[in-house]
Amino acid sequence: MSIATTDLFSLGLDERDRLNKELGGGIPPGSIVLVEGDYGAGKSAMSQRFTYGLCEEGHRVTMLSTELTVGSFLDQMHSLDYDMVEHMLDENVLFLHADIGDSNTFSDEDDGGDRMDLLKRLMDAEVMWDSEVIIIDTFDAILRNDPKFEALVRKNEERQAALEIISFFRDIIAEGKVIVLTVDPSTLDEDAIGPFRSIADVFLELEMIEVGNDVRRQISVKRFAGMGEQVGDTIGYSVRSGTGIVIESRSVA
């Protein structure tokens, strides 16, 4: 069942690329969007394209990155010709860096030796959930570094571990908001990622396919509930420095 495109969160940039059109005119409100892809598939570039386009359309976005600091985020966006400086100054975007590196902490200076309960801290960070769209890149890094989640994984209770965060996500999207999660499926057990695949309203898999000496990228649309216009099964794309995401006309066999 489709909904009016005016009710969607438009990804914008219609004059620049065709991503918004290829995805039916935007993301339906009240959706969980799962973007899966192996390392190098373009998950971060896609989440950055989402962020910029949504801001350009006047939406408020939270972008939480487990890899980039605010400086490297701005540099990366600039390299893709997605200028975020004005949007940050105008508070259209809230950028947060989740420091889960060697110390396994979530933007925390405490070095008392205890690993932080990352998922609890994520849910308790009220300000990040105030935006209309919340993007977490990459969500699997938070799961893998959360000690409680890890402990349940060791007991083969991954599904139980996912229930609390999924319940929290459902409460957020009940307000008409959108949550976008990027995940590298190679880093998580099938039982750990399965529940998130099941509850995703929009499930996009970013694939890299070797064609001769060329590596082609495509978005494989696994699920798209509440689409506006019709969404195809596959969308060819590339990531170009100085240009950003480019939708390719070719079909990928």
C-alpha positions in Angstrom: 0.0 0.0 0.0 1.5 3.3 -1.0 1.1 6.7 0.7 1.1 10.2 -0.7 4.6 11.4 -1.5 3.9 14.6 0.4 3.7 12.5 3.6 7.2 11.0 3.1 10.6 12.2 4.4 12.0 13.3 1.0 15.7 12.6 0.5 15.8 15.6 -1.8 18.5 16.5 -4.4 16.1 15.7 -7.2 18.0 18.0 -9.6 21.3 16.3 -8.7 20.7 12.6 -8.4 17.8 10.2 -8.7 18.1 8.5 -5.4 14.9 10.0 -3.9 12.9 9.1 -7.1 14.4 5.6 -7.1 13.3 5.1 -3.5 9.7 6.1 -4.3 9.9 9.7 -3.2 11.3 9.2 0.3 11.1 7.3 3.6 7.7 6.8 5.2 7.3 8.3 8.6 7.3 5.9 11.5 9.8 3.6 9.8 12.9 1.7 10.9 15.3 1.6 8.0 18.0 -1.1 7.9 20.9 -0.6 5.5 23.2 -3.6 5.3 26.5 -4.0 3.5 29.9 -5.4 3.9 33.0 -3.3 4.5 33.4 -0.9 1.6 29.9 -1.3 0.2 29.1 2.4 0.8 27.0 2.3 4.0 28.6 5.5 5.4 28.3 7.3 2.1 24.7 6.4 1.8 23.9 7.5 5.3 25.8 10.8 4.6 23.7 11.2 1.4 20.5 10.6 3.5 21.7 13.2 6.1 22.5 15.9 3.6 19.4 15.4 1.5 17.0 15.4 4.5 18.6 18.6 5.9 18.3 20.2 2.4 14.5 19.3 2.6 14.2 21.1 6.0 14.2 18.0 8.2 16.0 17.8 11.5 18.5 14.9 11.6 20.7 13.3 14.2 23.8 11.5 12.8 25.6 9.2 15.2 28.9 7.8 13.9 31.1 5.2 15.5 33.9 6.0 13.1 34.0 9.8 12.4 34.6 12.8 14.6 32.9 16.0 13.8 36.0 17.2 11.9 36.4 14.1 9.8 32.6 14.1 9.3 32.7 17.6 7.8 35.8 16.7 5.7 34.1 13.5 4.4 30.9 15.4 3.6 32.9 18.1 1.8 34.7 15.5 -0.3 31.3 14.3 -1.5 30.1 17.9 -2.2 27.6 17.6 0.6 28.3 20.9 2.5 27.1 20.5 6.0 28.6 23.5 7.7 25.6 25.7 7.3 23.2 22.9 8.4 25.3 22.4 11.6 25.4 26.1 12.3 21.6 26.3 11.8 21.2 23.2 14.1 19.4 21.3 11.3 21.8 18.4 12.1 23.1 17.1 15.4 26.3 15.2 14.9 27.5 12.8 17.6 30.6 10.7 17.7 30.3 7.4 19.6 33.8 6.7 20.9 33.8 2.9 21.2 37.4 2.4 20.4 40.0 0.8 22.5 38.4 2.0 25.7 35.0 0.6 24.7 33.3 3.7 26.0 30.4 5.7 24.5 31.8 9.3 24.3 32.9 9.0 27.9 36.0 10.2 29.7 35.8 7.8 32.6 38.6 5.3 32.5 37.7 3.4 35.6 38.0 0.2 33.7 34.4 -0.8 33.4 33.0 -1.2 29.9 30.0 1.0 29.3 26.5 -0.3 28.8 26.4 1.2 25.3 22.8 0.4 24.4 21.5 1.8 27.7 23.5 5.0 27.2 22.2 5.2 23.6 18.6 5.0 24.8 19.2 7.4 27.6 20.7 10.1 25.3 17.4 11.9 25.1 18.6 14.8 22.9 19.6 12.6 20.0 16.1 11.3 19.7 14.5 14.8 19.5 15.2 14.9 15.7 12.7 13.8 13.1 15.3 11.3 11.6 18.0 9.5 13.6 20.8 7.8 11.7 23.2 5.4 13.4 26.3 4.5 11.4 27.3 1.8 12.2 24.9 0.1 14.6 26.7 -3.3 14.6 29.7 -1.6 16.3 27.6 -0.5 19.2 26.1 -4.0 19.5 29.5 -5.7 19.4 31.0 -3.5 22.1 28.1 -3.6 24.5 29.1 -5.9 27.3 25.5 -7.1 28.2 24.7 -7.8 24.5 28.0 -9.7 24.2 27.3 -11.7 27.4 23.9 -12.8 26.0 25.5 -13.7 22.7 27.9 -16.0 24.5 24.8 -17.7 26.0 23.2 -18.0 22.6 20.5 -15.5 23.7 21.0 -12.9 20.9 17.3 -12.6 20.2 16.6 -11.8 23.8 19.3 -9.2 23.8 17.7 -7.4 20.8 14.2 -7.2 22.3 14.8 -4.2 24.6 16.4 -2.0 22.0 13.7 -3.0 19.4 11.0 -2.1 21.9 12.7 1.3 22.4 12.9 1.9 18.7 9.2 1.1 18.3 8.4 3.8 20.9 10.4 6.3 19.0 8.9 5.6 15.5 5.4 5.6 17.0 5.9 9.4 17.1 6.3 9.4 13.3 10.1 9.6 13.4 12.5 7.5 11.3 15.4 5.5 12.5 18.1 4.5 10.0 20.6 1.8 11.1 23.6 0.7 9.1 25.0 -2.7 9.7 27.9 -4.9 8.5 26.2 -8.3 8.6 29.6 -10.1 8.5 30.3 -8.9 12.0 27.2 -10.3 13.7 25.7 -13.7 14.1 22.6 -14.4 12.1 20.6 -14.7 15.4 21.8 -11.3 16.5 20.9 -9.5 13.3 17.8 -11.5 12.5 15.4 -9.6 14.8 16.4 -6.3 13.3 15.8 -7.6 9.8 12.4 -8.8 10.9 11.2 -5.5 12.3 12.7 -3.2 9.6 10.0 -1.4 7.6 12.6 -0.6 4.9 15.4 -3.1 4.3 18.1 -2.2 1.9 21.2 -4.3 1.1 24.2 -2.7 -0.5 26.0 -5.2 -2.7 29.3 -5.1 -4.5 29.4 -7.3 -7.7 32.5 -8.0 -9.7 32.0 -7.7 -13.4 35.3 -8.4 -15.2 37.8 -6.0 -13.6 35.1 -3.7 -12.5 33.3 -3.7 -9.1 29.7 -2.4 -9.4 27.5 -1.4 -6.5 23.8 -1.9 -6.2 21.0 -1.3 -3.7 19.0 -4.5 -3.4 15.6 -3.6 -2.0 14.5 -6.4 0.3 11.5 -4.7 1.8 9.9 -1.2 1.4 6.7 -0.9 3.4 4.6 2.2 2.8 6.4 3.3 -0.3 5.2 6.3 -2.2 5.8 5.6 -5.9 6.9 2.1 -7.0 10.4 1.1 -5.9 12.4 -1.3 -8.0 14.2 -4.4 -6.8 17.7 -3.2 -7.6 19.2 0.3 -8.0 22.7 0.6 -9.4 24.9 3.3 -7.9 28.4 4.6 -7.4 30.2 6.8 -5.0 32.3 9.5 -6.6 34.6 12.0 -5.0 33.4 15.6 -5.5 30.0 14.3 -6.6 28.7 11.9 -3.9 26.1 9.2 -4.7 25.4 8.7 -8.3 22.5 6.5 -9.6 23.6 4.5 -12.5 21.3 3.8 -15.5 22.9 0.4 -16.2 21.4 -2.8 -14.9 23.5 -5.1 -12.8 23.2 -8.7 -13.6 
